[in-house]
Structure formats: structure tokens, C-alpha cells
């Protein structure tokens, strides 16, 4: 961390606030009064790595009075130039290692494809940077454990970017479930549209503005095709894991919070799917995943396919709560009044990146700490492994190993292409 930030006056962040309970009204009030940015010695100097659609959204943190973006990085020079224009300046790099070499940069925001998350996060922690890493946290379960180890070894604040823990509607729905408003919830149902289909096409030369070798990084070598790059990378198992590892992680985050499952995972997993003929992408187009949990005991059912919408349903003994953006009771009757003072309350964050900045100051763990991010990301990887092996799997969520299944355990990690390591 830069020397200037080590001298940060943290008293402005303390008082009654705790990590996961920042006061967004204070920040909004500062903005409303046209408050000046904090002096340079009191601001987090950050850099963005990955300037695509999600990365561009993360640049909004440059407007937070506690943070400034000093540099942006992307293997695509066109996206790099657009990001620099958006923040009105800053240094640009194609190679993220140049950012990690800079002692004046305190923290990094990572919005690269999934297969790069673990390597950049662990290297950033080693370089003394705090990290905001987009979901899913990692490409494999082994990577997630190594990311946690790096964060703890180097005492870094690492937040996974699934924003639903910083949305009031989601928090309220989770509190309703935790407080038994619908009776005991034994089943949670998730639905999602199908993964994409694209006809196979020949490979081609990468465009001159793109460093394709660096884009691939630790992933296996493959000739360039535009559908392998940028947003649609997620439909290749080498780089992502389909919608199950994309929106699925957002949804699993909400389910885990509502069910009190952040420190555990499923114990039995089954999955089926359908591939499309002549599809350039290798994730299944449609998918059904069943995750059985023991403590707490419930079943999570993921159904993905044509004609399905993005939806989440908590099926309780007294009532069913349905929604994702907005929630409503669709069966039975339930009290949807705000959480009462005597009831269970979850930690409060109404600004996900703001919560990260506050925790950088306090050195407390953020609302979606790296370990919790790893846990909920695991659910998607377990579903994909069960699909690939086409049989029921038994999982030990404490040891994070499949029980009596060497073949499945070999899929907990992947070999990295030289010279990359994690």
C-alpha cells in the first residue's frame, strides 16, 4: 500500500459504522452539498484491470470522494482508450503487472474474464494491494482457496463484486426468510434463460489492438475467434462456466445469505444438461442442477432453458416468496413489513464499492469477503462438475473435497499455461 495511504486518517470512517454497515446517506449528503474530494493523502489510489462492460461500470468509483483511479489496464487498446476517456485521464497499460509494480497504487478493481481472477488477485495481494474482484470469484475451487490464503497471508481486503448484498430489497428478502416469515424453507428454486448458441466458424487472426496471447494468459492455447473474447467468453468452460457461474453466483449469494449457508455448501450434487449441435460454445444450452444441503437442510434447484426467466423462489411451509429484483408472496400469506427491532438483522451495506473502500480504511472484512465469495462461487463449480461427470457427487463442504471420488477431485483444479502460476 502506498505510503500516503498508510497515513490515512481513519477516524472519519469510524464512529458507529462497522464493515458491512457503512452509512450511504453520509456519502450521498456529501455529494449533495458538492463536497470536495478528500485530500490526496486520504484517498485510495486505485487502478482498474479489465475495461469491458462491467469494468466500465466500476469506473464510477472514481467519483467517490474517497477514491481516485490513477490507471486503467486492458489487453484491448480500444477498450483501454475508452476507459481513459471516461475518467478524463490516467495512465494506461496492456499488461497488468505494470500496475502491480507501482507502489503508489493502493488497490485494484478486477473485471477481467473469470480465468484471470485468481492469478491477478493473488499477485495483487502479494504486491500489497487491496482487491475488488468481479464475480465469479474464481474459475476453479482450488483457485478460490488460494485466493483466500493470499488475502489472509498478506492481510488484504478482498471484496467479490456481487452487488446484491448491497441492495436493500435483497437484504430485506433475506431477513424475511431468516426470521421465519414464510415458515421453514425446505426448497429454493432458481430459473434462468438458456445459454447462448452460435454456429461454428473458422478461427481468424486477432485484431491488431488485441494482445490475444495475454488475453488467454493461464488458459489453454486456442486460435482467436471474436466469440471467445469479451462478453461471450463465459460460454466456454476454459474461461467461464455459463450462466451458472455468472448470474448463478449473484443468485446463490442471495440464497446463501437468506438460508444462513455462508460457511457451508451442498453435500450432494446432481446435474443434467443439453448440448446444441454444431455450437461454437461448449457449455450446455439447458441445464438442471440439484444441490442438497445438510446443515442447514434444504434443496436448491436450478432450472435453465428456453422460455425461462431470471427468478428466485423460496418455498416455505406457510408461504412462497418469489422474485429477484422485486419480491412478492405467490402462495400462502406472509407478513412483508420491515424487519422489526427484535428480529434478526443482517449487516447493512447500500453501496458495494463504498463498503470496500470503508473496509480498506478500517481493515475489517467487507460484506462479500473473499471467503464468502469463494463459498457461493463453489456452488456453480460443483454443478458444472456434476454435469461433466454425469452422476451424483458427494461433497464434504469442510474439507472441500469430493468423498471417495478421485476423478471428481481432479476437476477441482486446472493446469495453467506457462509461465503463469497461482
JOFEN-V898826 format. One record per residue. N is the residue number from 1. OMEGA is omega as a letter, one per 20 degrees, with the letter a starting at -180 (NA if undefined). D_LAST is the distance of its C-alpha to the last C-alpha in Angstrom with 2 decimals. Layout:
N,OMEGA,D_LAST + N,OMEGA,D_LAST
//
This chain:
1,a,21.14 + 2,a,24.16 + 3,a,27.19 + 4,a,29.40 + 5,r,27.48 + 6,a,27.46 + 7,a,31.21 + 8,r,31.14 + 9,a,34.18 + 10,a,32.72 + 11,a,36.15 + 12,a,36.48 + 13,a,33.73 + 14,a,35.02 + 15,a,38.42 + 16,a,38.36 + 17,r,35.01 + 18,r,31.98 + 19,a,28.42 + 20,a,28.80 + 21,r,32.44 + 22,a,32.67 + 23,a,36.08 + 24,a,35.82 + 25,r,39.57 + 26,r,39.28 + 27,r,36.90 + 28,r,39.14 + 29,r,42.13 + 30,a,40.79 + 31,a,40.29 + 32,a,43.75 + 33,r,45.33 + 34,a,43.62 + 35,r,41.83 + 36,r,40.43 + 37,r,36.74 + 38,r,35.78 + 39,a,36.21 + 40,a,33.25 + 41,a,32.54 + 42,a,32.12 + 43,r,29.88 + 44,r,26.13 + 45,a,25.15 + 46,r,22.49 + 47,r,20.96 + 48,r,20.27 + 49,a,17.45 + 50,a,18.77 + 51,r,22.56 + 52,a,23.64 + 53,a,25.89 + 54,r,23.86 + 55,r,22.62 + 56,r,26.28 + 57,a,27.23 + 58,r,24.86 + 59,r,26.69 + 60,r,29.49 + 61,r,27.90 + 62,r,29.37 + 63,r,32.71 + 64,a,31.88 + 65,a,33.83 + 66,a,30.97 + 67,r,28.45 + 68,r,28.47 + 69,a,26.16 + 70,a,26.10 + 71,r,23.91 + 72,a,22.65 + 73,r,20.15 + 74,r,20.16 + 75,r,19.96 + 76,a,23.45 + 77,r,26.03 + 78,r,28.53 + 79,r,26.40 + 80,a,25.51 + 81,r,29.23 + 82,r,30.12 + 83,r,27.74 + 84,r,29.21 + 85,a,32.66 + 86,a,31.99 + 87,r,31.29 + 88,r,33.90 + 89,a,31.89 + 90,r,28.75 + 91,a,26.60 + 92,r,24.77 + 93,r,21.73 + 94,a,20.21 + 95,a,17.00 + 96,a,15.06 + 97,r,14.12 + 98,r,17.87 + 99,a,17.85 + 100,r,15.25 + 101,a,17.51 + 102,a,20.51 + 103,a,21.66 + 104,r,24.09 + 105,a,21.61 + 106,a,21.08 + 107,r,19.07 + 108,r,17.44 + 109,a,18.18 + 110,r,15.76 + 111,r,17.74 + 112,r,15.86 + 113,a,15.78 + 114,a,13.77 + 115,r,11.23 + 116,a,10.03 + 117,a,10.12 + 118,a,6.77 + 119,a,5.17 + 120,r,8.61 + 121,a,9.21 + 122,r,6.83 + 123,r,8.01 + 124,r,11.37 + 125,r,11.67 + 126,r,11.15 + 127,r,13.75 + 128,r,16.04 + 129,r,16.21 + 130,a,17.09 + 131,r,15.70 + 132,a,17.58 + 133,r,15.48 + 134,r,17.60 + 135,i,17.88 + 136,a,16.62 + 137,a,13.82 + 138,r,11.33 + 139,r,11.85 + 140,a,11.49 + 141,r,12.45 + 142,r,9.66 + 143,a,7.26 + 144,r,10.19 + 145,a,10.52 + 146,r,7.25 + 147,r,8.49 + 148,a,11.80 + 149,r,10.96 + 150,r,9.73 + 151,a,12.86 + 152,a,15.07 + 153,a,14.13 + 154,r,14.78 + 155,a,17.50 + 156,r,16.51 + 157,a,18.35 + 158,a,16.19 + 159,r,18.49 + 160,a,17.92 + 161,r,20.47 + 162,a,22.77 + 163,a,26.04 + 164,r,28.31 + 165,r,27.95 + 166,r,29.53 + 167,a,32.41 + 168,a,35.63 + 169,r,36.79 + 170,r,33.69 + 171,r,33.89 + 172,r,37.60 + 173,r,37.13 + 174,r,34.64 + 175,r,37.15 + 176,a,39.93 + 177,a,38.07 + 178,a,37.10 + 179,r,40.75 + 180,a,42.17 + 181,a,44.01 + 182,a,43.74 + 183,r,44.16 + 184,r,41.50 + 185,r,38.90 + 186,a,38.20 + 187,r,36.84 + 188,a,34.62 + 189,r,34.88 + 190,r,32.65 + 191,a,33.65 + 192,r,32.07 + 193,a,33.21 + 194,r,32.14 + 195,a,29.16 + 196,r,30.22 + 197,r,31.97 + 198,a,32.25 + 199,r,34.15 + 200,r,32.40 + 201,r,32.84 + 202,r,32.19 + 203,a,29.20 + 204,r,30.07 + 205,r,29.11 + 206,r,26.74 + 207,a,28.72 + 208,a,28.86 + 209,a,27.35 + 210,r,24.01 + 211,a,21.21 + 212,r,20.38 + 213,r,17.92 + 214,r,15.79 + 215,r,16.44 + 216,r,15.01 + 217,a,11.88 + 218,a,9.39 + 219,r,12.34 + 220,r,15.08 + 221,r,17.74 + 222,r,20.73 + 223,a,23.87 + 224,r,24.37 + 225,a,26.38 + 226,r,26.92 + 227,r,26.39 + 228,a,22.80 + 229,r,22.13 + 230,a,22.53 + 231,a,23.87 + 232,r,24.41 + 233,a,20.86 + 234,r,20.72 + 235,r,23.15 + 236,a,20.86 + 237,r,18.69 + 238,a,16.07 + 239,a,15.54 + 240,a,17.15 + 241,a,19.38 + 242,a,22.85 + 243,r,24.80 + 244,r,23.71 + 245,r,20.24 + 246,r,21.96 + 247,r,25.25 + 248,a,24.69 + 249,r,22.15 + 250,a,24.79 + 251,r,27.40 + 252,r,25.49 + 253,r,24.94 + 254,a,28.73 + 255,a,29.49 + 256,r,27.28 + 257,a,28.92 + 258,a,32.36 + 259,a,32.03 + 260,a,30.43 + 261,a,27.44 + 262,a,24.53 + 263,a,23.82 + 264,r,24.20 + 265,a,23.84 + 266,r,25.98 + 267,r,27.24 + 268,a,28.53 + 269,r,27.30 + 270,a,29.25 + 271,r,28.86 + 272,r,30.88 + 273,r,30.79 + 274,r,32.66 + 275,r,31.48 + 276,r,33.63 + 277,r,35.21 + 278,a,34.21 + 279,r,31.38 + 280,a,28.82 + 281,a,26.35 + 282,r,25.06 + 283,r,24.72 + 284,r,27.99 + 285,r,30.63 + 286,a,31.92 + 287,r,30.27 + 288,a,31.47 + 289,r,29.19 + 290,r,30.56 + 291,r,28.58 + 292,a,30.67 + 293,a,30.03 + 294,a,31.80 + 295,j,31.66 + 296,a,32.70 + 297,r,34.33 + 298,r,34.24 + 299,r,33.40 + 300,a,31.37 + 301,r,32.46 + 302,r,30.75 + 303,a,33.09 + 304,r,32.14 + 305,a,34.54 + 306,r,37.28 + 307,r,39.58 + 308,r,37.35 + 309,r,36.60 + 310,a,33.79 + 311,a,35.13 + 312,a,34.50 + 313,r,37.17 + 314,a,37.58 + 315,a,40.34 + 316,a,42.15 + 317,a,45.22 + 318,a,47.34 + 319,r,45.84 + 320,r,43.07 + 321,a,41.04 + 322,r,39.89 + 323,r,38.02 + 324,r,34.79 + 325,r,35.98 + 326,a,39.25 + 327,r,40.23 + 328,r,43.58 + 329,a,45.25 + 330,r,46.06 + 331,a,47.65 + 332,a,49.60 + 333,a,50.10 + 334,r,47.93 + 335,r,48.12 + 336,r,45.83 + 337,a,46.98 + 338,r,44.50 + 339,a,42.92 + 340,a,45.59 + 341,a,45.20 + 342,a,45.54 + 343,r,42.87 + 344,r,39.13 + 345,r,37.24 + 346,r,33.58 + 347,a,31.91 + 348,r,32.98 + 349,r,30.97 + 350,r,32.67 + 351,a,30.27 + 352,r,26.55 + 353,r,25.39 + 354,r,28.25 + 355,r,27.06 + 356,a,23.68 + 357,r,25.69 + 358,r,27.95 + 359,r,25.17 + 360,r,23.74 + 361,a,27.27 + 362,a,27.83 + 363,r,24.34 + 364,a,24.83 + 365,a,22.60 + 366,a,23.16 + 367,r,24.88 + 368,a,21.72 + 369,a,19.33 + 370,a,15.65 + 371,r,16.68 + 372,r,19.62 + 373,r,17.72 + 374,a,15.38 + 375,a,18.62 + 376,r,20.48 + 377,r,17.75 + 378,a,17.66 + 379,r,21.30 + 380,a,20.70 + 381,r,18.14 + 382,r,20.63 + 383,r,23.38 + 384,r,21.75 + 385,r,21.00 + 386,r,24.63 + 387,a,25.85 + 388,a,24.16 + 389,r,25.59 + 390,r,28.87 + 391,r,29.71 + 392,r,29.62 + 393,r,26.61 + 394,a,26.79 + 395,r,23.93 + 396,a,23.60 + 397,r,22.27 + 398,r,22.11 + 399,a,20.17 + 400,r,18.28 + 401,r,19.29 + 402,a,21.91 + 403,r,25.11 + 404,a,26.35 + 405,a,24.43 + 406,a,22.15 + 407,r,22.07 + 408,a,20.82 + 409,r,18.19 + 410,r,16.72 + 411,r,16.13 + 412,r,13.87 + 413,r,10.82 + 414,r,10.76 + 415,r,10.13 + 416,r,8.37 + 417,r,11.05 + 418,j,11.29 + 419,a,10.43 + 420,a,7.08 + 421,r,3.77 + 422,NA,0.00
//
